[in-house]
Amino acid sequence: MKKLEKPSFRECTKLFMIVFTIIILSPVTTTADDNTSLLYRVSGNGLEQPSWIYGTIHMICAEDFFISDAVSEALKSSQKMVMELDMSDPQMMQKMQGLAMHPEMKNISDFMKPEDAEAFNNYLTSRFGAGLEHIGMMKPFVIASMLVMTQINCDRVESYENYFLTYAIQNGINIKGLETIEFQAGLFDNIPYELQVKELVAMINDPEKGLAEFEQLVHCYKNQDINCLYEAIKESDSYIRDFEEILLTERNKNWVPLLEKIMTEHQSFIAVGAGHLPGAKGLLYLLKEAGYTIEAIKE
């Protein structure tokens, strides 16, 4: 298995589409519930017909990508596709490109030690053909998504979000986004800039560590074990886990009333990052607490 060919600078800007890669699979408090599944049936509490919740990993090597028969059947029975973002929005790419840059056009090198800036510039130039002068004005979380793409061992990557988006478009299924891209990009504005830059430096100083963590996440995902995903993240030292309230908890709470309304009106297939599902603050528990029956679908 070989690494991806060096992407062009233009291609790198498109990686904003999968900006919530392994980063967003942040830790949550686990419970005794059975979380050895990625697909869950939601019924009861006045629903005339069930809906489905599926936990995605936002990026995975093509050879590891899979869609189970149960997921295919759930898709066939669904009348609406619910995702974190409505990626069918024709203005999405334009919005993403605008949000990718620091609003004051500050360069991340201003937040680095001179020796780190030099090493980072060399790393970017060797892999993207552009250094800090250009890429450095992008927001750290966008640069992080670009770095991930240079460090994983894949001939080609797949996205579950892209798969479900394509399925919905081809089958005439309406797509509903739970959030806007402006909101998601703004989440990182709540995290100290210096911490985000520090994480970027760590990514290039120890790329093998990031690769090992990604491979462990994929291992857990292929086993359809979202508790295993939790453990994998807990063992990492990413600063993201310190901002769980912002990145997961509050978002989960905000999604519940939206999902209740959607599921009442349409039998839906709901695809969100797997990190949103488990735990006492996860979607599965919150929906169960709201009166719904949650059933793990296994094969």
C-alpha positions as CSV (number, residue, x, y, z in Angstrom):
1,M,0.0,0.0,0.0
2,K,1.5,3.4,-1.0
3,K,0.8,6.9,0.1
4,L,-1.4,9.3,-1.9
5,E,0.3,11.2,-4.7
6,K,1.3,14.7,-3.7
7,P,-1.9,16.8,-4.1
8,S,-1.9,20.1,-5.8
9,F,-2.6,23.3,-3.8
10,R,-6.0,23.6,-5.4
11,E,-6.9,20.0,-4.4
12,C,-5.8,20.8,-0.9
13,T,-8.4,23.5,-0.5
14,K,-11.1,21.0,-1.4
15,L,-10.1,18.9,1.6
16,F,-12.1,21.4,3.6
17,M,-15.1,19.2,2.6
18,I,-13.8,16.5,5.1
19,V,-12.4,18.9,7.7
20,F,-14.0,16.9,10.5
21,T,-11.8,13.8,10.0
22,I,-10.3,11.9,12.9
23,I,-10.3,15.2,14.9
24,I,-14.1,15.3,15.5
25,L,-14.3,11.8,16.8
26,S,-13.7,13.2,20.3
27,P,-14.2,11.3,23.5
28,V,-17.4,10.9,25.4
29,T,-18.4,9.3,28.7
30,T,-19.2,5.6,28.0
31,T,-22.2,3.8,29.4
32,A,-23.1,0.2,29.8
33,D,-25.3,0.3,26.6
34,D,-24.4,-2.0,23.7
35,N,-22.4,0.2,21.3
36,T,-21.0,-2.5,19.1
37,S,-22.9,-1.3,16.0
38,L,-22.8,1.7,13.7
39,L,-26.5,1.5,12.7
40,Y,-29.4,2.1,15.1
41,R,-33.1,1.9,14.6
42,V,-35.2,4.7,16.3
43,S,-38.8,4.0,17.0
44,G,-41.6,4.6,19.4
45,N,-42.6,7.8,21.2
46,G,-45.3,8.5,18.6
47,L,-43.3,7.8,15.5
48,E,-45.5,6.2,12.8
49,Q,-42.5,4.6,11.2
50,P,-38.9,4.1,12.4
51,S,-35.8,6.1,11.4
52,W,-32.2,5.2,11.3
53,I,-29.0,6.6,12.8
54,Y,-25.6,5.7,11.4
55,G,-22.2,6.7,12.8
56,T,-19.7,7.7,10.1
57,I,-16.0,8.1,10.0
58,H,-15.4,11.1,7.8
59,M,-12.4,9.6,6.0
60,I,-11.2,6.1,5.4
61,C,-9.0,4.2,2.9
62,A,-11.0,2.9,-0.1
63,E,-10.0,-0.7,0.7
64,D,-11.5,-0.3,4.2
65,F,-14.8,1.3,3.1
66,F,-17.9,-0.9,3.5
67,I,-21.7,-0.6,3.4
68,S,-23.5,-3.4,5.2
69,D,-26.7,-5.0,3.8
70,A,-28.6,-3.5,6.8
71,V,-27.4,0.0,5.9
72,S,-28.5,-0.6,2.3
73,E,-32.0,-1.7,3.4
74,A,-32.3,1.3,5.8
75,L,-31.4,3.6,3.0
76,K,-34.0,2.1,0.7
77,S,-36.7,2.6,3.3
78,S,-35.8,6.2,4.0
79,Q,-37.6,9.3,2.7
80,K,-35.0,11.9,3.9
81,M,-31.3,12.1,4.3
82,V,-30.1,13.9,7.4
83,M,-26.4,14.9,7.7
84,E,-24.4,17.3,9.7
85,L,-24.3,19.6,6.7
86,D,-26.4,19.9,3.6
87,M,-23.5,19.1,1.2
88,S,-25.8,19.4,-1.8
89,D,-25.9,23.2,-1.3
90,P,-24.4,24.5,-4.6
91,Q,-22.7,27.3,-2.7
92,M,-21.0,25.0,-0.2
93,M,-17.6,25.0,-1.8
94,Q,-17.6,28.8,-2.2
95,K,-18.6,29.2,1.5
96,M,-15.9,26.7,2.6
97,Q,-13.1,28.5,0.7
98,G,-14.1,31.8,2.3
99,L,-14.1,30.3,5.8
100,A,-10.8,28.5,5.3
101,M,-8.7,31.7,5.7
102,H,-7.9,33.6,8.8
103,P,-10.2,36.7,8.7
104,E,-7.3,39.0,9.4
105,M,-5.0,37.1,7.0
106,K,-2.6,36.3,9.9
107,N,-0.1,33.6,9.2
108,I,0.3,30.6,11.6
109,S,4.1,31.2,11.5
110,D,3.5,34.2,13.7
111,F,2.5,31.8,16.5
112,M,5.5,29.4,16.0
113,K,9.1,29.4,17.2
114,P,11.5,30.3,14.3
115,E,12.8,26.7,14.1
116,D,9.3,25.3,14.0
117,A,8.2,27.7,11.3
118,E,11.2,26.7,9.2
119,A,10.5,23.0,9.6
120,F,6.8,23.5,8.9
121,N,7.5,25.5,5.8
122,N,9.8,22.8,4.5
123,Y,7.2,20.2,5.2
124,L,4.5,22.0,3.4
125,T,6.6,22.9,0.4
126,S,7.8,19.3,-0.1
127,R,4.3,17.9,0.0
128,F,2.1,20.7,-1.5
129,G,4.4,22.8,-3.6
130,A,3.5,25.8,-1.5
131,G,4.8,26.9,1.9
132,L,3.7,29.0,4.8
133,E,3.6,32.2,2.7
134,H,0.4,30.8,1.1
135,I,-0.9,27.9,3.2
136,G,0.0,29.6,6.5
137,M,-2.9,32.0,6.2
138,M,-5.4,29.2,6.3
139,K,-7.0,28.4,9.6
140,P,-5.2,25.6,11.6
141,F,-8.0,23.1,11.4
142,V,-8.0,23.3,7.6
143,I,-4.3,22.8,7.5
144,A,-4.7,19.9,9.9
145,S,-7.0,18.2,7.4
146,M,-4.4,18.7,4.7
147,L,-1.7,17.2,6.8
148,V,-3.8,14.1,7.6
149,M,-4.0,13.4,3.9
150,T,-0.2,13.4,3.5
151,Q,0.3,11.0,6.4
152,I,-2.2,8.2,6.0
153,N,-1.3,5.1,3.9
154,C,-4.0,5.0,1.2
155,D,-4.0,4.7,-2.6
156,R,-7.4,6.5,-2.4
157,V,-9.7,7.7,0.3
158,E,-13.4,7.4,0.6
159,S,-16.0,9.5,2.5
160,Y,-19.2,8.1,3.9
161,E,-20.7,11.6,3.7
162,N,-20.0,11.7,-0.1
163,Y,-21.4,8.2,-0.5
164,F,-24.7,9.1,1.3
165,L,-24.8,12.4,-0.5
166,T,-24.5,10.7,-3.9
167,Y,-27.1,8.1,-2.9
168,A,-29.6,10.7,-1.9
169,I,-29.1,12.7,-5.1
170,Q,-29.4,9.7,-7.4
171,N,-32.5,8.5,-5.6
172,G,-34.3,11.8,-5.4
173,I,-34.1,11.9,-1.5
174,N,-34.2,15.3,0.1
175,I,-31.2,16.2,2.2
176,K,-31.4,18.1,5.5
177,G,-28.4,19.6,7.2
178,L,-28.4,19.9,11.0
179,E,-25.9,22.7,11.0
180,T,-24.4,25.3,8.6
181,I,-20.8,25.3,7.5
182,E,-20.4,28.7,9.1
183,F,-21.4,27.2,12.5
184,Q,-19.1,24.3,12.1
185,A,-16.1,26.4,11.1
186,G,-16.8,28.8,14.0
187,L,-16.5,25.9,16.5
188,F,-12.7,26.2,16.2
189,D,-12.8,29.9,17.0
190,N,-13.6,28.9,20.6
191,I,-10.3,27.0,20.8
192,P,-7.1,29.0,21.6
193,Y,-5.2,29.7,18.3
194,E,-1.9,28.9,20.0
195,L,-3.1,25.4,20.9
196,Q,-4.3,24.7,17.4
197,V,-0.9,25.7,16.0
198,K,0.9,23.7,18.6
199,E,-1.0,20.6,17.4
200,L,0.0,21.3,13.8
201,V,3.7,21.3,14.8
202,A,3.2,18.1,16.7
203,M,1.6,16.5,13.6
204,I,4.8,17.1,11.4
205,N,7.2,16.3,14.2
206,D,5.7,12.8,14.8
207,P,3.7,11.8,11.7
208,E,4.0,8.1,12.6
209,K,2.0,8.7,15.8
210,G,-0.8,10.3,13.8
211,L,-0.8,7.4,11.4
212,A,-1.0,4.9,14.2
213,E,-3.9,6.7,15.8
214,F,-5.7,6.8,12.5
215,E,-5.2,3.1,11.9
216,Q,-6.5,2.3,15.3
217,L,-9.7,4.4,14.6
218,V,-10.2,2.5,11.4
219,H,-9.7,-0.8,13.2
220,C,-12.4,0.1,15.7
221,Y,-14.7,1.3,12.9
222,K,-14.4,-1.8,10.9
223,N,-15.3,-3.7,14.0
224,Q,-18.4,-1.4,14.3
225,D,-17.4,-0.7,17.9
226,I,-18.0,3.0,18.9
227,N,-16.8,2.3,22.4
228,C,-13.5,1.2,20.9
229,L,-13.4,4.5,19.1
230,Y,-13.8,6.3,22.4
231,E,-10.9,4.4,23.9
232,A,-8.7,5.1,21.0
233,I,-9.2,8.8,21.3
234,K,-8.9,8.8,25.1
235,E,-5.4,7.3,24.7
236,S,-4.3,10.1,22.4
237,D,-3.2,13.4,23.7
238,S,-5.0,15.7,21.2
239,Y,-6.1,19.0,22.7
240,I,-9.5,18.5,21.1
241,R,-10.7,16.3,23.9
242,D,-10.5,19.2,26.3
243,F,-13.2,21.0,24.3
244,E,-15.8,18.2,24.3
245,E,-18.5,20.4,25.5
246,I,-18.2,22.7,22.5
247,L,-17.5,20.0,19.8
248,L,-19.9,17.3,20.9
249,T,-22.1,17.8,24.0
250,E,-23.8,21.1,23.0
251,R,-24.2,20.1,19.4
252,N,-25.9,16.8,20.4
253,K,-28.3,18.6,22.6
254,N,-29.1,21.0,19.8
255,W,-29.7,18.2,17.4
256,V,-32.3,16.3,19.4
257,P,-35.3,18.6,18.9
258,L,-34.4,19.0,15.2
259,L,-34.2,15.2,14.8
260,E,-37.5,14.7,16.6
261,K,-39.3,17.1,14.2
262,I,-37.7,15.5,11.2
263,M,-38.4,11.9,12.3
264,T,-42.0,12.8,13.0
265,E,-42.5,14.1,9.4
266,H,-40.3,11.6,7.5
267,Q,-38.7,8.2,7.8
268,S,-35.1,9.3,7.8
269,F,-31.6,8.1,7.5
270,I,-29.4,10.1,9.8
271,A,-25.7,10.0,9.2
272,V,-23.4,11.9,11.7
273,G,-19.9,11.3,13.0
274,A,-19.7,8.2,15.1
275,G,-18.3,10.2,18.0
276,H,-21.7,11.8,18.5
277,L,-23.4,8.5,19.3
278,P,-22.2,6.8,22.5
279,G,-22.2,7.9,26.1
280,A,-24.4,9.6,28.6
281,K,-24.2,12.8,26.5
282,G,-24.4,11.1,23.1
283,L,-27.3,11.1,20.7
284,L,-28.4,7.5,21.4
285,Y,-28.8,8.1,25.1
286,L,-30.4,11.6,24.6
287,L,-33.0,10.1,22.2
288,K,-33.6,7.2,24.6
289,E,-34.1,9.6,27.4
290,A,-36.6,11.6,25.3
291,G,-38.7,8.4,25.0
292,Y,-37.6,6.7,21.9
293,T,-36.6,3.0,21.5
294,I,-33.0,2.6,20.3
295,E,-32.1,-0.7,18.8
296,A,-28.6,-1.7,17.6
297,I,-28.8,-3.3,14.2
298,K,-26.1,-6.0,13.7
299,E,-25.1,-8.3,11.0
